């Protein structure tokens, strides 16, 4: 304890008015760093090197790499933990990072192999699609011509001409123009996303380095309000019905939607305002990551990603996508040892979901954690056995690695949900405390605090709730106001004493 703290504490005890330890503010401590060594070696090497090259926390490329695996495998395979208990392999991930965190360069590099595969697939499909369009155009022209001839036919020939025209129309209707293959989609409205899922056999992945997707979920571009159905059903694999004018309805039996998003931390505090986002389980479906902010601490001349590391990552991810492209929900069966490891994890997790457990208040998220862990284990299994993983059972190793990743995700979910609940108030309070500690001050005025935090709190009215929170939590005390000056003029603003515990 510093001399100042000792003096204040001694004086407080003498006055019978001792300071109590402050009540911790929300989001105490720092969430752990993503355990990248739990990823397959070719992914681990790349995300660590990319984090160094771009100077971002390793959490960002690691979370995106995990999502890229889900984009490759979602809807193509699923894990069978035991008879009657299956999990899909698509994921929803969201990483919260401060503005200027270089999210976009990481997005572009991690998803580049997926973009490259999609471009190649489109080029290969283009001749077939073009030919089908030409055949359809010719068939429609023939049908139209036959219809005209039937209309001009005399009474004796009209029936035969009508049958011929109907046959031509049926032939045209039977021609199916293949849809251009898509693996990825950028920001899309829920309605457009549903149509894309239907066109692509129920499989699509959306990557976005902005928070616009959540705005679309909230119904920004719809007069009908939030439209969460495609996200809720697309995550769990519940069937979706697509009705279009002039066409038969389409049923997507097992949709597999993957989302890989990054948002600014301030967006987290706005998510609970989306109608139904918490109550209907949308936020509980996301795997959250809130990496430490390294802006202001980045090196200016980092090592680039070694060429061979980038080539191995890109080649391996493309190979995985190509290998799984021909499959339709192939099962990945857990071995007894893998199943037992997951069961032990579930048994240890269950008491934490109780009302007074540390995860009870985020039960909507934690209740899905075992399933998410099984999904991650399946993805790690496929990434470890790129060429033949689809034909092998899931061993205990990927499950143990997935459990370690799940522990990381749990810590970050706790942090993220606190941010959602508390909003920016806690962050602003922490910033003010840090200013007081860094400045080594014992007393400050409200005017001084506002001057120090003007970039966060533009007006004194914005500052008041922050001071009230800190005072109520035992970090500061408002000093008695001085007697009014006999000379008149503007009265001095309030002053606050800093808790000696901040100097420890």
C-alpha positions in Angstrom: 0.0 0.0 0.0 1.3 3.5 -0.9 2.0 6.1 1.8 -1.0 8.1 0.5 -3.3 5.1 0.8 -2.0 4.3 4.3 -2.6 7.9 5.4 -6.1 8.0 4.0 -7.0 4.6 5.4 -5.6 5.6 8.8 -7.5 8.9 8.7 -10.7 7.2 7.6 -10.5 4.7 10.5 -9.8 7.6 12.9 -12.9 9.4 11.7 -15.0 6.2 11.9 -15.6 6.5 8.2 -13.3 3.9 6.6 -13.3 3.2 2.9 -14.6 -0.2 1.9 -13.2 -2.1 -1.1 -15.0 -0.9 -4.3 -17.6 -3.1 -5.8 -16.1 -4.5 -9.1 -17.6 -3.0 -12.2 -18.9 -5.2 -15.0 -16.6 -7.2 -17.3 -13.9 -7.6 -14.6 -10.6 -9.0 -15.7 -9.5 -9.8 -19.3 -11.0 -12.7 -21.2 -8.5 -15.3 -22.2 -6.7 -15.5 -25.5 -7.9 -17.9 -28.1 -6.1 -21.3 -27.6 -4.9 -21.4 -31.2 -2.7 -24.4 -30.5 -5.9 -26.4 -30.2 -6.5 -25.9 -33.9 -5.0 -28.3 -36.5 -1.3 -27.4 -37.2 -1.9 -25.9 -40.6 -4.6 -23.5 -39.2 -2.6 -22.8 -36.0 0.5 -21.8 -38.0 -1.5 -19.5 -40.3 -3.6 -17.6 -37.7 -0.6 -17.0 -35.4 1.4 -15.7 -38.4 -1.5 -13.6 -39.7 -2.1 -12.1 -36.3 1.6 -11.0 -36.2 1.6 -9.8 -39.7 -1.5 -7.6 -39.4 -1.0 -6.8 -35.7 -4.3 -8.1 -34.5 -5.2 -10.3 -31.6 -5.0 -14.0 -32.6 -8.6 -14.3 -31.6 -9.8 -12.6 -34.8 -8.1 -14.9 -37.4 -8.8 -17.9 -35.2 -12.5 -17.3 -35.0 -12.7 -16.6 -38.7 -10.8 -19.7 -39.6 -13.2 -21.7 -37.4 -16.1 -20.1 -39.3 -14.4 -20.9 -42.6 -14.3 -24.5 -41.7 -18.1 -24.3 -40.9 -18.6 -22.7 -44.4 -16.9 -25.6 -46.0 -18.7 -28.4 -44.0 -22.1 -26.9 -43.1 -24.8 -29.0 -44.7 -22.2 -31.4 -46.1 -21.6 -33.4 -42.9 -23.0 -33.6 -39.4 -21.8 -35.2 -36.2 -23.6 -38.1 -34.6 -22.7 -38.0 -30.9 -24.9 -41.0 -30.2 -28.0 -42.6 -31.8 -30.7 -39.9 -31.8 -28.4 -37.0 -31.0 -27.0 -35.2 -34.0 -25.5 -31.7 -34.5 -25.0 -29.8 -37.7 -21.6 -28.3 -38.5 -22.5 -24.7 -39.4 -21.7 -22.0 -36.8 -22.6 -18.4 -36.0 -19.6 -16.4 -34.7 -19.3 -12.7 -33.8 -16.1 -11.0 -32.8 -16.2 -7.5 -31.2 -13.3 -5.3 -31.9 -12.7 -1.5 -31.7 -12.7 0.7 -34.8 -9.5 0.7 -36.7 -8.6 -2.8 -35.6 -7.8 -4.0 -39.1 -10.7 -6.4 -39.4 -11.1 -6.1 -43.1 -7.5 -7.3 -44.1 -7.9 -10.3 -41.9 -11.4 -11.1 -43.4 -10.0 -10.9 -46.9 -7.1 -13.2 -46.3 -8.9 -15.8 -44.2 -11.8 -16.1 -46.7 -9.6 -15.8 -49.8 -9.5 -19.6 -50.4 -13.3 -19.7 -50.2 -13.6 -16.8 -52.6 -11.2 -18.5 -54.9 -13.0 -21.8 -54.8 -16.4 -20.1 -55.5 -14.9 -18.2 -58.5 -13.6 -21.4 -60.0 -16.9 -23.2 -59.4 -18.8 -20.4 -61.2 -16.4 -20.5 -64.1 -16.8 -24.3 -64.5 -20.6 -24.1 -64.2 -20.9 -21.2 -66.6 -21.0 -23.2 -69.9 -23.7 -25.5 -68.6 -25.8 -22.7 -67.2 -25.4 -20.7 -70.5 -26.4 -23.8 -72.6 -29.4 -24.4 -70.4 -30.5 -20.8 -70.8 -30.3 -21.0 -74.5 -32.2 -24.3 -74.6 -34.9 -22.8 -72.4 -35.2 -19.7 -74.6 -35.6 -21.9 -77.7 -38.1 -24.1 -76.0 -40.2 -21.1 -74.9 -40.1 -19.7 -78.4 -41.2 -23.0 -79.8 -44.0 -23.2 -77.2 -45.1 -19.6 -78.1 -45.1 -20.4 -81.8 -47.1 -23.6 -81.2 -49.6 -21.6 -79.2 -50.0 -19.1 -82.0 -50.6 -21.9 -84.5 -53.2 -23.5 -82.2 -55.0 -20.2 -82.0 -55.1 -19.9 -85.8 -56.0 -23.5 -86.4 -59.4 -24.5 -87.8 -62.0 -26.3 -85.8 -60.9 -29.8 -87.0 -57.2 -29.2 -86.2 -57.6 -27.1 -83.1 -57.5 -30.0 -80.6 -54.5 -31.6 -82.0 -52.7 -28.2 -82.2 -53.7 -27.4 -78.6 -52.2 -30.8 -77.5 -49.0 -30.0 -79.4 -48.8 -26.5 -77.9 -49.3 -27.9 -74.4 -46.6 -30.5 -75.0 -44.2 -27.8 -76.1 -45.0 -25.7 -73.1 -44.4 -28.7 -70.8 -41.1 -29.4 -72.5 -40.0 -25.8 -71.9 -41.2 -25.9 -68.3 -39.2 -29.1 -67.7 -35.9 -27.4 -68.6 -34.1 -26.4 -65.4 -31.4 -23.8 -65.6 -28.8 -24.7 -63.0 -28.1 -22.0 -60.4 -24.7 -20.5 -60.3 -22.9 -22.1 -57.3 -22.5 -19.8 -54.4 -20.5 -20.5 -51.2 -20.5 -17.0 -49.7 -22.8 -14.0 -49.4 -22.1 -10.5 -48.1 -24.6 -8.4 -46.2 -28.1 -9.6 -47.3 -31.6 -9.0 -46.1 -33.3 -12.0 -44.4 -35.6 -12.3 -47.4 -32.7 -12.4 -49.9 -30.8 -14.8 -47.6 -33.8 -17.2 -47.6 -33.9 -17.1 -51.4 -30.2 -17.8 -51.6 -30.5 -20.8 -49.2 -33.3 -22.2 -51.4 -31.2 -21.7 -54.6 -28.1 -23.2 -53.1 -29.7 -26.4 -51.6 -29.9 -24.9 -48.1 -26.2 -24.1 -47.8 -24.6 -20.6 -47.6 -22.1 -18.7 -45.5 -22.3 -15.0 -44.7 -19.1 -13.1 -43.7 -19.3 -9.5 -42.8 -16.8 -7.2 -41.2 -19.5 -4.7 -40.1 -22.5 -4.8 -37.8 -25.0 -4.2 -40.6 -26.2 -7.8 -40.4 -27.7 -7.1 -37.0 -29.4 -4.0 -38.3 -31.0 -6.2 -41.0 -32.1 -8.7 -38.4 -33.7 -5.9 -36.5 -35.8 -5.0 -39.6 -34.1 -1.8 -40.7 -35.1 -2.4 -44.4 -38.5 -4.0 -43.7 -41.8 -2.4 -42.6 -42.7 -5.7 -40.9 -40.1 -5.4 -38.2 -37.5 -8.1 -37.2 -37.3 -11.2 -39.3 -35.3 -13.7 -37.3 -36.8 -16.9 -38.7 -34.2 -17.7 -41.4 -31.4 -17.2 -38.8 -33.0 -19.3 -36.1 -34.0 -22.2 -38.5 -30.8 -21.9 -40.5 -28.7 -22.5 -37.4 -30.5 -25.5 -36.1 -31.5 -27.0 -39.4 -35.3 -26.7 -39.1 -37.1 -26.7 -42.5 -37.9 -23.4 -44.2 -40.7 -22.9 -46.6 -40.1 -20.4 -49.5 -43.2 -19.1 -51.3 -42.8 -17.1 -54.5 -45.4 -15.6 -56.8 -46.1 -17.8 -59.8 -44.0 -20.7 -58.6 -44.5 -23.7 -56.5 -43.3 -23.3 -52.8 -39.8 -24.6 -52.0 -39.0 -26.5 -48.9 -35.5 -26.3 -47.5 -35.4 -29.5 -45.5 -32.0 -29.1 -43.7 -30.8 -25.5 -44.0 -27.2 -24.8 -42.9 -26.5 -21.1 -42.5 -23.1 -20.0 -41.3 -22.4 -16.5 -40.1 -19.0 -15.0 -39.5 -19.4 -11.4 -38.2 -17.3 -8.8 -36.6 -18.8 -5.8 -34.8 -17.7 -2.8 -32.9 -18.1 -3.3 -29.1 -20.7 -0.5 -29.0 -22.9 -2.7 -31.2 -23.1 -5.3 -28.4 -24.9 -2.8 -26.2 -27.5 -2.4 -28.9 -28.3 -6.1 -29.5 -30.8 -6.5 -26.6 -32.9 -3.8 -28.3 -33.7 -6.1 -31.2 -37.2 -7.5 -30.6 -36.9 -11.2 -29.8 -33.1 -11.4 -30.1 -32.8 -12.7 -26.6 -36.2 -14.2 -26.0 -36.2 -16.3 -29.2 -32.7 -17.5 -28.7 -30.8 -15.6 -31.5 -28.0 -14.2 -29.3 -27.7 -17.6 -27.7 -26.7 -19.1 -31.0 -23.6 -17.0 -31.5 -20.1 -17.9 -30.4 -18.8 -14.6 -29.0 -15.3 -13.3 -28.8 -14.2 -9.9 -27.3 -10.4 -9.8 -27.8 -8.2 -7.3 -25.9 -7.9 -4.0 -27.8 -4.3 -3.7 -29.0 -4.9 -0.4 -31.0 -2.1 1.9 -29.9 0.3 -0.9 -29.1 0.9 -2.3 -32.5 4.4 -2.7 -34.1 5.0 -0.8 -37.3 7.3 -3.4 -39.0 6.0 -6.9 -38.2 7.0 -10.1 -39.9 4.9 -11.0 -42.9 3.1 -14.4 -43.2 5.7 -16.9 -44.6 4.7 -17.8 -48.1 4.7 -21.5 -47.4 2.4 -21.0 -44.4 -0.1 -19.0 -46.5 0.1 -21.6 -49.4 -0.6 -24.5 -47.1 -3.5 -22.8 -45.4 -5.1 -21.7 -48.7 -4.5 -25.1 -50.4 -5.8 -27.1 -47.4 -9.0 -25.1 -47.1 -9.7 -25.2 -50.8 -9.1 -29.0 -50.7 -11.5 -29.4 -47.8 -14.2 -27.5 -49.6 -13.7 -29.4 -52.8 -13.7 -32.8 -51.0 -17.0 -32.1 -49.2 -18.7 -30.4 -52.1 -20.0 -33.7 -53.4 -21.5 -34.9 -50.1 -25.0 -34.4 -48.7 -25.0 -34.6 -44.9 -22.6 -37.5 -44.4 -22.5 -38.6 -40.7 -19.4 -38.2 -38.5 -19.9 -40.7 -35.7 -18.3 -40.2 -32.3 -16.2 -43.0 -30.9 -17.1 -44.2 -27.4 -14.1 -42.4 -26.0 -15.1 -39.1 -27.8 -18.7 -39.5 -26.6 -17.5 -40.1 -23.0 -15.3 -37.0 -23.1 -18.2 -34.9 -24.2 -20.5 -36.4 -21.6 -18.0 -35.5 -18.8 -17.9 -32.0 -20.1 -21.7 -31.8 -20.0 -21.8 -33.2 -16.5 -19.4 -30.6 -15.3 -21.3 -27.8 -17.1 -24.8 -28.7 -15.9 -24.6 -27.4 -12.3 -23.3 -24.1 -13.6 -26.6 -23.6 -15.4 -28.6 -23.5 -12.2 -30.2 -20.2 -11.1 -27.3 -19.4 -8.8 -24.7 -20.9 -11.0 -22.2 -18.7 -12.8 -23.8 -19.4 -16.2 -27.4 -19.3 -15.0 -28.0 -15.8 -16.3 -26.9 -16.8 -19.8 -28.6 -20.1 -19.9 -29.9 -19.4 -23.4 -26.3 -19.4 -24.5 -24.7 -22.0 -22.2 -27.5 -24.5 -22.8 -26.3 -24.8 -26.4 -22.6 -25.0 -25.5 -22.4 -28.8 -25.5 -23.9 -28.9 -29.0 -21.6 -26.2 -30.2 -18.6 -28.1 -28.7 -19.7 -31.2 -30.7 -19.9 -29.1 -33.8 -16.4 -27.6 -33.3 -15.1 -31.2 -32.7 -16.5 -32.3 -36.0 -14.9 -29.4 -37.8 -11.5 -30.0 -36.2 -11.8 -33.7 -37.1 -12.4 -32.8 -40.8 -9.6 -30.3 -40.8 -7.2 -32.8 -39.3 -8.2 -35.4 -41.9 -8.8 -33.3 -44.9 -8.9 -36.0 -47.6 -10.6 -38.8 -45.7 -12.2 -37.3 -42.6 -15.7 -37.8 -43.9 -15.1 -41.6 -43.8 -13.7 -41.8 -40.3 -15.1 -41.6 -36.8 -14.5 -38.6 -34.6 -11.8 -39.5 -32.0 -11.4 -38.1 -28.5 -8.5 -35.8 -29.5 -10.7 -33.3 -31.5 -13.3 -33.4 -28.7 -10.7 -32.5 -26.1 -9.5 -29.6 -28.3 -13.1 -28.4 -28.8 -13.7 -28.5 -25.0 -10.7 -26.2 -24.5 -12.0 -23.8 -27.2 -15.4 -24.0 -25.5 -13.9 -22.9 -22.2 -12.5 -19.9 -24.0 -15.8 -19.1 -25.6 -17.6 -19.4 -22.3 -15.4 -16.7 -20.7 -16.0 -14.4 -23.7 -19.7 -15.1 -23.7 -19.9 -14.0 -20.1 -18.0 -10.8 -21.0 -20.1 -10.1 -24.1 -23.4 -10.6 -22.4 -22.3 -8.2 -19.6 -21.4 -5.6 -22.2 -24.9 -6.2 -23.8 -26.6 -5.6 -20.4 -24.5 -2.8 -19.2 -24.0 -0.8 -22.3 -21.2 1.8 -22.5 -21.7 3.1 -18.9 -19.3 0.5 -17.5 -16.7 1.2 -20.1 -16.9 5.0 -19.5 -16.6 4.4 -15.7 -13.5 2.3 -16.2 -12.0 4.9 -18.5 -12.5 7.6 -15.8 -11.0 5.4 -13.1 -8.0 4.7 -15.3 -7.5 8.4 -15.9 -7.5 9.0 -12.1 -5.0 6.2 -11.6 -2.7 7.2 -14.4 -2.8 10.9 -13.2 -2.1 9.8 -9.6 -4.7 12.2 -8.3 -6.5 12.1 -5.0 -9.2 14.7 -5.6 -10.7 15.9 -8.8 -13.5 18.3 -9.9 -16.3 17.4 -12.2 -15.0 19.9 -14.6 -11.6 18.2 -14.6 -13.2 14.8 -15.2 -15.2 16.1 -18.1 -12.2 17.7 -19.7 -10.3 14.4 -19.4 -13.2 12.3 -20.9 -14.7 14.8 -23.3 -14.0 12.5 -26.3 -16.2 9.8 -24.6 -18.7 12.1 -22.8 -19.4 15.2 -24.8 -21.5 17.0 -22.2 -21.6 17.2 -18.4 -25.0 15.5 -18.5 -23.3 12.5 -20.1 -20.7 12.4 -17.3 -23.2 12.5 -14.4 -24.4 8.9 -14.5 -20.8 7.7 -14.7 -19.9 9.7 -11.5 -23.1 8.3 -9.8 -22.0 4.7 -10.7 -18.5 5.2 -9.4 -19.8 6.8 -6.2 -22.3 4.1 -5.6 -19.7 1.4 -6.2 -17.2 2.9 -3.7 -14.6 4.2 -6.1 -15.1 7.9 -5.4 -16.8 10.1 -2.8 -18.4 13.5 -3.4 -16.8 16.1 -1.0 -19.0 18.6 0.8 -19.8 21.6 -1.3 -17.9 24.7 -0.1 -19.7 27.7 1.4 -21.0 30.1 -1.3 -18.7 33.0 -1.9 -19.7 36.3 -0.5 -18.4 37.9 -3.6 -21.1 36.2 -5.8 -20.2 34.8 -9.2 -20.5 31.2 -10.4 -20.4 28.6 -7.7 -17.6 26.0 -8.0 -18.6 22.6 -9.3 -18.6 19.5 -7.1 -15.3 17.7 -6.2 -14.7 14.0 -5.6 -12.2 12.1 -3.5 -10.6 9.0 -5.0 -10.7 5.7 -3.0 -7.3 4.8 -1.5 -7.9 1.3 -2.8 -7.2 2.6 -6.4 -3.6 3.4 -5.3 -2.9 -0.2 -4.2 
